Amino acid sequence: MTADDLASISLVLVYSALAVYVLAFIAAVLGLSARSRTAEQADDLALAERPAQAVLNPAASAAASGASSGSAGRGTAVLERLAAPQPTAVARFDRMSTALVAIAFALHVAALVTRGLAAGRVPWGNMYEFALTGTGIIVGVYLAAQFWRDLRFLAAYATGIVAILLGLATVNFYVAVAPLPPALQSAWLVIHVFVATLGTGFFALGGGLSIAQLLQTRHEAGGLPRARFLAALPSSETLELLASRVIIVGFAFWTFTLMAGAIWANAAWGRYWGWDTKEVWTFIIWVVYAGYIHARATRGWRGTRSAWLALVGFSAVLFNFTVVNLLFKGLHSYSGL
Amino acid sequence: MSNPRSDRPADHVDAPVAPAAPVNPRLSPVGWLRFLWRLLTSMRTALVLLLLLALAAVPGSLVPQRSSDPNGVIQYQRDNPDLFTVLDGLGVFSTFSSPWFSAVYLLLFLSLVGCVIPRTKHHVDALRARPPRTPQRLERLVGFTTRTAAGEPERIVDRGRAVLRGLGYRVERYDRGGELSISAERGYLRETGNLVFHVALLGVLLAVGVGGGFIYTGQRVLVQDTAFTNTLASYDSINPGRFFDESKLEPYSLRLDDFTGSYEFDAASRTWKPVDFTASLSTREPGGDWTPAELKVNHPLQIGGTAVYLLGNGYAPEITVRNPAGEAVFSGPVVFRPQDANLFSLGVIKVPDGLDRQLGMIGLFYPDPIAAGNGALASFSPEANDPILTLEVYAGDLGLDTGVPVNVYQLDTDGLEQLVGRSDALKLGLGDTVDLPDGLGTIEFSGLRRYVALDIHHDPTQGWVLLAAVTALGGLLLSLFIPRRRLWIKVRPGADGVTLEYAGLARGEDPALERVVAELADRHAREFEPVGPAPAGSEPAESAPEGSVGPERRIEP
């Protein structure tokens, strides 16, 4: 099989993965709407049985704060069963979306492998390949996180963002397999870029959790009456905790990216830091997330404000990946763009 | 960064304080200083400074920077002269050395120092201290759970001590009345890592700041079969640091023996993509012999305390100009600067002496010429294949005798007489000789050499920067992923057996704490026979029927 054949197979796999991501997105949205219906029924039930409601509130908030006493923490399992009397639809759509995401991910990985084989190198040497790998890693992080916590309420977010990014990149930036220019021929391409994408994957998940946190905060304050699915999501405090833990991992990866990039820059360009546009934005992202971590330890900045910082950070990541690559002049201008 | 109360862990959050009635005490000058210092070193200020730092860096990516893209700055000035004046006044073309950017990061680091010092002192005290006294009422703490056991209280508490110590906790025995207890604490490395991270960041700043004075970077174009010796006069340009000392240059030599660029044709974009650049050099250390060395992109050559980088390459046609008597008045390779990816290049030949008039020529070089329509030429590939050189010729005063430095790559044609224009330019293949106009003599394209553009750097502090950065990363990982927590085991002898109590306290965020307390209780109590039915509340939080994990996990039925 020639390199061209492999590249064609890779492209077919990408389009297949895209189609399945869209299906997964639909299933995920149906899952959210099923959550809304379930929440309505739970409200009816709560109206009928006041005591159930009384159990619900202290337990939920205490368990979420992580500082609950033992008895309140144990209420969680009971509470969830009360709050979700007819969960079959939610569970069905969640299972469906997860299965579809897993299938799409398998196609996605196959597309990456064939692309890499076609090029005879790691498949992240230009903008298209970087998008292909980056979206794959976002999905990978999303799926891996399910083994840690049940984050399937983020399925619509994850599949939506990945379908859009992958679709745009494939339509606009597709390039034929090309050899690496000498400046990219380095072991650091494997490490630096891969860890950067890994960090991006965690930041993406953290961004989704922060969005959910912001929505949930408003919902808990009595806002967003129509977004009933929020009632089936964890409390805003729990979401914040999850977001921060995911983002902290991303931050560690990003710190490494910055340093590995500096080491590579020293070998390739003769200086470890030169305020190239990409370096500037990597630095900005790092500082914003450092700000996020500090905000979470600063009175008055926890909760909503820190969540906004997480979103500013993820917007900067997206900006760095799209606008900076495409419009800004710099040493990171990728080949074949 | 510092907390309002320094005896709290870094990520501790105080309960909201009720706003007090505003009072404005009169402050002495020292009081003001203290007030400002407190303000500067507060967490909130550090956070605002961090966000300002991110914001202040943005302009540095929007407009070209003098440090990384000086030509871009000149271009910007040409394109937007009015806007340029305003922006230049603000210093955005040197964002990262501008007063406002420097002010933000210096304040940030000052704030950092003011926060790290008291925290280090406090942490050193904490490292020496024993775990604190067991609280009287454990039931108010995280993960509180009780068990019963039959056995000798002393033996049970000793066992608890051993279990906790085995888990890496620092332990202390406290007894109060009939109650025996173990107080345990772990995760001191979290704060250590945090402090190391912040101090290492200061180290990076210091190493970069001090190192900047010792750095020099020089540029040199090296033509095939010529040599360069590392002395100040040999550089085409050099940017020395403040403490640069010319006598410290080690006079090693480099010679370019050969240069190969390999390319692959990309059918889709119909362009040649570079695959490899290799410069074959000979190097000679003072007093040594010539030894071969290879220089590639991404693989700098280390020699004489410097690193040599391959940054560019091109063609240098050999030109020989003779007067009408046939004597060579100019002879040698002329560096032509590439104008496109196929190495179509532009060069300038200046012949000030030996002819009746001073001559200046603007040459276009096509390594692999093809017709591009309208009689114009282009280069089809970067590889030399019957190359062609075309020349426009000017005569007059070249301005080389005024003592003012003149760019060798440019010809100022103002005031010069054009003898040959672009349309009827002299056209030479390799080895060709043609007559110069007005019987001035002849010009020969006598040979073709390659050249490389080298960057030569000396940076004695980069190892220190790397060390500080790696230390920072290590500290960061410790501070982010090591939980700091306290655990207690209380042994209370009663009429019918011993009651065991377990609880924990998070110092900083610690979502796993409940599970840890439950695991401790299981592990410790398992070794003893329980007494009768378990008392109320003895069921550990985690052993709910679903067998699921922490409190923040939603359990899908």
Interface residues (C-beta under 8 A of the other chain):
Chain A: A63 A64 G66 A67 S68 S69 G70 S71 G73 R74 T76 A77 E80 R81 A84 P87 V90 A91 D94 R149 D150 V175 A176 A178 P179 L180 P181 P182 A183 Q185 S186 P234 T238 L241 L242 S244 R245 I248 F251 A252 T255 F256 M259 A262 I263 N266 A267 A268 W269 G270 R271 Y272 W273 G274 W275 D276 T277 V280 W281 F283 I284 V287 V288 A290 G291 H294 A295 R296 A297 T298 R299 G300 W301 R302 L309 V324 F328 K329 G330 L331 S335 G336
Chain B: M1 N3 P4 A10 D11 H12 V13 D14 P16 M43 R44 A46 L47 L50 L51 L53 A54 A57 V58 G60 S61 P64 Q65 S67 S68 D69 G72 T95 F96 E139 R140 V142 G143 F144 T145 V208 T217 E264 D266 A267 A268 S269 K273 P274 V275 D276 F277 K296 V297 N298 H299 P300 A307 Y309 L311 D455 H457 D459 Q462 V465 L466 A469 V470 A472 L473 L476 L477 L480 F481 A506 E509 D510 P511 L513 E514 G537 E539 P540 A541 A544 P545 E546 S548 P551 E552 R553 R554 I555 E556 P557
